[in-house]
Amino acid sequence: MISYYFRVALKNLSRTKIFTIISIAGLSIGISASLVVYLVANYQFSFDKFEQDRRSIYRVVTDYSFSGQTYHSSDVPFPLADVVEQQIKGVIVAAPFYIWEEDLKIIPAANGQLQLDNLGKEKNIVFTDVRYLNLIGYHWLAGSAKTALSEPYKIVLVESKAKHFFPNLSPFDIVGKTLIVGNTMQAVVSGVVSDIDKNTDFNFKILISRTTLERSELRPHNWTEWNSIPNNSQLFLKISNHVPPKLVEKDLHDVFEKRRDKNNDDGTIKTIFKLQSLNELHFDPDYSTYGVPKAYKPTLYSLMYIAGFLLLLGCLNFINLTTARAAEKNREIGIRKTLGGRRAQLVMQSFIETFVLTVLATFTSIALAPIIINNLSEFVAKDFQIHFILDGKYFLFVFSLTLVVAIFSGYLPALMLSRYKPALLLKNVYFEKTEKSLNTVIRKILSTFQFTIAQLFIILTLLVTKQIIFMVNKDEGFKKDAILSFYTSPRDTVSSHKPVLINRIKSFPEVSMVSLCMTPPSTTSNWTEDLAYNDGKSDIKTNVILRCGDSEYLKLYGIRLIAGSNIESSDTLKSFIINETYSRALGFANPRQAIGKVLRWESKMIPITGIVADFNQVSLHETIKPLAIFSQSRSEFNISVLLWPSGTHRGTWRGAISKIENAWKNIYPDDEFVYTFFDSDIAEYYKTEKNMARLLTWASGLAVFISCLGLLGLVIHTTNCRTKELGVRKVLGASTLQNVIMLWKEFIALIIVSFAIAAPIGYAVIQKWLQGFAYRTTPEWWLFLSSLAIMLFIPLVTVSYRTITVALSNPVKSLRAE
């Protein structure tokens, strides 16, 4: 019997090809969005799920605050790791490691001679010990876990890196080989472990014993300092299940307070240690990870919501199309019921048709998945691969989704079609007398819901795009076009290198100006210090952002000097130029009044010699902060280059970059030349917002498309119901235009009602989103009307052909039965 249902279903679907194609298109869009979002979410939420006892593993992170601002860091003082296990109750394992941030030269040595053909600079290097290896749970291919990193100058390699260094040797033969680290340090390979084949943020490939860092030339200068929080010093803890993390946090604070040097700490900085669970490592936006792009849960949830809405729209569209097509199936249903067909059989037949359509839509969705993933490339990691489709969990999800969609989409139409009276169905009059029936009302409600979702997506897309345009075009107080910058190594001890390089670059005809500075005017890496000013009554302490640059800095970046004198290039700190915001914070109504006043920084007294106009030091998410600019060449490692406009007689930017790179290589032959354009760096601030705009545009297009399909179903139903009415109106003198307008009125009313629902929701959502920006645009009324215009234009174009065709039809044919 089931096979009969399937044969009839396939026959019916092949007989109504247009209906089948439209139904599959609507369902496949919703299903494919759900499948892709499942893949993305499953990938992101699968990170670091393989570690044993992972629910007991935490990273120690640091929050420190001063001058009313809180800063977040994933780093801890070096000495903290050595006392945690012994002095904090409940800590089972304390696993420290130090990430080597720069590229490090590591090459094999053979018989004491360097193998220059393998020369290269390595990344993903950590200095650690066996505690870290055991905590993560590496599988050992060679060497001993207990002793591999217990002594200085020992290295453990993951299998892929071991094969890179020693391609023809087995893991056992690699153990004992020597590597040259840095310039002269020799280290022996003491172990080889398998690559982690699971999704993880711990993607380190070379592990060097922590005691090597302590005893070699690579040792950081603040190795024994408690008051200093160095970059890349990490600490993971495994704690007992019965010990609350808050208690461990308190004990960490107590240990730190007992050991920090209070003589060199004025107490203005408050340091707080927190435990970040391993589950949050991949998602927490406040703390860094280890080179693997983080995922943001709000973005993932937004993807899920959008996929859910698209799937729901696809199902509702199918319901609309199925019930609208009921007029064409009335005779078949009537004959089946007259010949003794039971309602359960009719329901089953209708459900089987829905199931077949859903399966076809699912196969179409799997084919569309790679295309959609390509459109969502900004939301997934670069190593995300479509081969996840081969995962057994994926097929289980696909099967479950197909079944749920088939039941949801097919149940209501099946019940509706099976309850009609056979006498009315055979006379073909049921649909003529039920234009205001409950079924029609339900279809209008479903269409209104579809339009509401589509309009909401359009409104949000327009408003987010407006904010992005506002941010990109806002005058931030500096020039950002045609400026490239690059950093020299802070370990460069030859004082003549930077001046020679700058003078060489200045000689290029494509170059307009060159400046040596610490950072560009706007950057995410802000140096802040507490500066004090005595107004004669008391000290005014202010947390100030510091910028460092030479005499060309202001001119190159177009920062306006409104009072006083420019920066004077110097080896030592001589004076400050401050911004308008800082002058107001010091109590001066007129910024010029601050010139000549003296600021205290630690024990130094530095005069204010100039005032610059305010400019944004970071993205428009944040307000302009007090700022001071000074010159101190030993702190300046960034070379900023202003190019002449491309295409002029002075040459091209490509030629300029090539010349700059050659000049770089002449001075730093072993270092890679890496540069960025300043306007691209600024654009990176708003990458999240641009991704959101892309996502909303993609969702809006799909939602509108599905809604148009649903509207087409409603048009088919309405015109089928009102064919005789249109014929009578034409006989009585109504023109084709009048009939078309009469049909359009109903659809326009649905769109206007949906707009009335979507507009306040969209306004509330965008207002909440805009609160994340210190400088923001305003939602204007014309944007909402634009959304309404789009939704009026596109669907009406969709339905025009059908309504005009019906309005132009010969009334004799529609009135023949009368």
Secondary structure, DSSP 8 states (H G I E B T S, - for coil): -HHHHHHHHHHHHHHSHHHHHHHHHHHHHHHHHHHHHHHHHHHHTTTT--STTGGGEEEEEEEEEETTEEEEES---TTHHHHHHHHSTTEEEEEEEEEE-S-EEEEEEETTEE-GGG--EE-SEEEE-HHHHHHHT--EEEE-TTTTTSSTTEEEEEHHHHHHH-TTS-HHHHTT-EEEETTTEEEEEEEEE----S--S----EEEEHHHHHHSTT--TTTT-SS---TTEEEEEEE-TTS-HHHHHHHHHHHHHHHS-GGG--S-SEEEEEEEEGGGTTT-TTS--SSS----HHHHHHHHHHHHHHHHHHHHHHHHHHHHTHHHHHHHHHHHHHTT--HHHHHHHHHHHHHHHHHHHHHHHHHHHHHHHHHTGGGS-TT--GGGGGSHHHHHHHHHHHHHHHHHHHHHHHHHHHTS-HHHHHHT-TTTS-TTSHHHHHHHHHHHHHHHHHHHHHHHHHHHHHHHHHHHHS--SS--TTEEEEE--TT---TTHHHHHHHHHHTSTTEEEEEEESS-SS-S--EEEEEEEE-SSSEEEEEEEEEEB-TTHHHHTT--EEEE------SS---EEEEHHHHHHTT-SSGGGGTT-EEEETTEEEEEEEEE----SS-TTS----EEEE--GGG--EEEEEE--TTBTTB-HHHHHHHHHHHHHHH-TTS----EEHHHHHHHTTHHHHHHHHHHHHHHHHHHHHHHHHHHHHHHHHHHHTHHHHHHHHHTT--HHHHHHHHHHHHHHHHHHHHHHHHHHHHHHHHHHHTT-SS-----HHHHHHHHHHHHHHHHHHHHHHHHHHHHS-HHHHTTT-
